[in-house]
Amino acid sequence: MSRFARASALANDVMMKARGRALRVMADTLPSSVVFQHGPRTSRKVALTFDDGPGPMTREYLDVLDKARAPAAFFVIGNQCAAHSDALAETARRGHDVAGHGWSHTPFTKLPTRELESELAKTAAILPPHRARARMVRPPYGRMTPRSLLSSFRAGFSSAMWSFDPLDWQAQTADDVVRAVDPAKLQGGDIILLHEERRTTLDALPEIIRRVRAAGFELATVSELVPL
């Protein structure tokens, strides 16, 4: 790795840690109706969440979860929903949470208030009926500011963040993802961030579920973990 690459990686790590600290402060200070990062720490429940769908692989994710009898939450991008409406409806039919992840996947922090409100409304309108869909949204890239949080709250949404990020989007193999979701590092109430449309994540999913349960955790949807 070059000196520039090392410096860039270090700068990115510093920024990520700083953003993580700011996120924790906001999530721990504000009520869950505005933003939350995890469920009760006294619980032995954790939640699997999947961002960036729906897509061609959505049904494969659903089949793996069905076989394991594991619930999950799917945070979907609005402008992808029409092309995959059957998979989207099937996700809700199988009992998983379905909620928005923005219409265009543009960070809410970059959208003027009216555009943010429009993205929230358009995405909610295209989602299948579900008790959780109208109550929470996941900001793209996890980026939020007091303004975007307040705009989302005023539109009727709690910002659903996460407390455990295995960085599956940069994993090279399924084994990398399995190792990253280390049950020894999990806490009760954790919300685990994963992504759709990644073969490595999909292939890792059965073993992740097995290991999490073997460690004594129960899987739940986000709406079960954090009732709104």
C-alpha positions in Angstrom: 0.0 0.0 0.0 1.4 3.4 -1.0 1.9 6.3 1.5 -1.0 8.1 0.0 -3.3 5.1 0.3 -2.3 4.5 3.9 -3.0 8.2 4.7 -6.3 8.1 2.9 -7.3 4.9 4.8 -6.3 6.5 8.1 -8.3 9.7 7.3 -11.3 7.6 6.4 -11.1 5.6 9.6 -10.9 8.8 11.7 -13.9 10.3 9.9 -15.9 7.0 10.3 -15.1 6.9 14.0 -16.0 10.5 14.5 -19.3 10.0 12.6 -20.0 6.9 14.7 -19.5 8.9 17.9 -21.8 11.6 16.8 -24.4 9.0 15.8 -24.2 7.3 19.2 -24.7 10.7 20.9 -27.8 11.5 18.9 -29.2 8.0 19.1 -28.7 7.8 22.9 -30.0 11.4 23.5 -33.1 11.5 21.4 -36.2 9.4 21.9 -36.6 6.3 19.7 -39.5 8.0 17.9 -36.9 10.3 16.4 -33.9 8.0 16.0 -32.6 4.7 17.4 -29.5 2.6 17.0 -30.3 -0.6 19.0 -32.9 -2.2 21.1 -32.9 -2.9 24.8 -29.5 -4.1 26.0 -31.1 -6.3 28.5 -32.7 -8.3 25.7 -31.1 -11.4 24.1 -32.7 -10.4 20.8 -30.8 -9.0 17.8 -32.0 -8.0 14.4 -30.7 -8.7 10.9 -31.2 -5.8 8.5 -30.6 -5.6 4.7 -30.1 -2.4 2.8 -30.2 -1.4 -0.9 -32.8 -3.8 -2.3 -35.0 -4.9 -3.8 -33.2 -6.6 -6.6 -32.7 -9.8 -8.6 -31.3 -11.6 -5.6 -34.1 -10.6 -3.1 -36.0 -13.9 -3.4 -32.8 -15.8 -2.7 -32.3 -13.9 0.5 -36.0 -14.6 1.4 -35.6 -18.3 0.8 -32.5 -18.5 3.0 -34.3 -16.7 5.8 -37.4 -18.9 5.3 -35.4 -22.1 5.5 -33.8 -20.9 8.8 -37.1 -19.4 10.0 -35.3 -16.2 10.6 -37.1 -12.8 10.6 -35.3 -9.7 9.2 -35.8 -6.1 8.2 -35.4 -4.8 4.6 -34.7 -1.2 3.9 -35.4 -0.6 0.3 -34.6 2.1 -2.3 -37.8 3.6 -3.7 -36.8 3.9 -7.3 -35.9 0.2 -7.5 -39.3 -1.0 -6.1 -41.3 -0.8 -9.3 -38.9 -3.1 -11.2 -39.0 -5.7 -8.4 -42.6 -5.2 -7.1 -43.2 -9.0 -6.8 -40.1 -9.5 -4.7 -41.0 -6.5 -2.6 -44.6 -7.8 -1.9 -43.2 -11.2 -1.1 -40.8 -9.8 1.5 -43.8 -8.3 3.4 -45.9 -11.4 2.8 -43.3 -13.6 4.5 -43.4 -11.4 7.6 -40.3 -9.3 7.3 -40.1 -5.6 8.0 -40.1 -3.5 4.9 -39.2 0.2 5.2 -37.7 3.0 3.2 -34.0 3.7 2.5 -34.6 6.9 0.4 -36.0 7.1 -3.1 -32.8 7.7 -4.9 -30.3 6.7 -2.2 -29.1 10.3 -2.0 -27.9 11.1 1.5 -30.7 12.9 3.3 -28.1 15.5 4.4 -27.6 16.6 0.8 -31.3 17.0 0.1 -33.2 20.3 0.6 -36.0 19.8 3.1 -38.7 19.7 0.4 -36.8 17.1 -1.7 -36.3 15.0 1.4 -40.0 15.2 2.3 -40.8 14.2 -1.3 -38.4 11.2 -1.2 -39.9 10.0 2.0 -43.5 10.3 0.7 -42.8 8.7 -2.7 -41.0 5.7 -1.1 -43.7 5.2 1.5 -46.4 5.3 -1.2 -44.8 2.4 -3.2 -44.2 0.1 -0.3 -46.6 -2.8 0.5 -48.9 -2.4 3.5 -47.0 -3.2 6.6 -47.2 -1.9 10.2 -43.5 -1.0 10.2 -43.2 0.7 6.8 -44.8 4.0 7.9 -42.9 4.3 11.1 -39.2 4.0 10.2 -36.7 4.9 7.6 -33.0 4.2 7.2 -31.0 7.3 6.0 -28.7 6.3 3.1 -25.1 5.8 4.2 -26.3 6.4 7.8 -25.8 10.1 7.2 -28.0 12.4 9.3 -28.1 15.9 10.7 -30.5 17.5 13.2 -32.3 19.0 10.2 -32.7 15.6 8.4 -33.7 13.9 11.6 -36.4 16.5 12.4 -37.7 16.5 8.8 -38.0 12.7 8.9 -39.7 12.8 12.3 -42.1 15.5 11.1 -43.0 13.3 8.1 -43.8 10.5 10.5 -40.6 8.5 10.5 -38.1 7.3 13.1 -34.6 7.0 11.7 -33.6 3.4 12.1 -29.8 3.1 12.4 -27.6 0.2 13.4 -25.2 -0.7 16.2 -23.2 -3.6 14.5 -21.6 -3.0 11.1 -19.5 -6.0 9.7 -18.7 -4.0 6.6 -20.0 -6.8 4.4 -20.0 -4.5 1.3 -16.2 -4.7 1.2 -15.8 -8.4 2.0 -14.1 -10.5 -0.6 -15.5 -13.9 0.4 -18.5 -15.3 2.3 -16.0 -16.5 5.0 -15.0 -12.8 5.5 -18.6 -11.9 6.2 -19.1 -14.8 8.6 -16.0 -13.9 10.6 -17.0 -10.2 10.7 -20.4 -11.1 12.2 -18.7 -12.4 15.3 -21.2 -13.4 18.0 -18.6 -12.8 20.7 -18.8 -9.1 19.8 -22.6 -9.0 19.7 -24.7 -7.4 22.5 -28.3 -7.8 23.2 -30.4 -5.4 21.2 -27.9 -5.1 18.4 -29.2 -4.1 15.0 -26.8 -5.7 12.4 -26.2 -3.9 9.1 -26.0 -6.1 6.0 -26.7 -5.5 2.3 -28.7 -7.1 -0.5 -27.4 -8.0 -4.0 -24.1 -9.3 -2.6 -23.3 -12.9 -3.2 -20.8 -13.1 -0.4 -23.4 -11.8 2.1 -26.1 -14.2 0.8 -23.7 -17.2 0.9 -22.7 -16.3 4.5 -26.2 -15.9 5.8 -27.0 -19.5 6.8 -23.8 -19.7 8.9 -24.3 -16.2 10.4 -27.8 -17.3 11.6 -26.5 -20.6 13.0 -23.7 -18.9 14.9 -25.8 -16.1 16.3 -28.4 -18.5 17.6 -25.7 -20.9 19.0 -24.4 -17.9 21.0 -27.8 -17.7 22.7 -29.3 -14.8 20.7 -32.8 -14.8 19.3 -33.5 -13.1 15.9 -36.2 -10.5 15.7 -37.4 -7.9 13.2 -36.5 -4.3 14.0 -40.1 -3.4 14.7 -40.2 -6.2 17.3 -36.9 -5.1 18.8 -37.8 -1.4 18.9 -41.6 -1.0 19.0 -42.7 2.4 17.7 
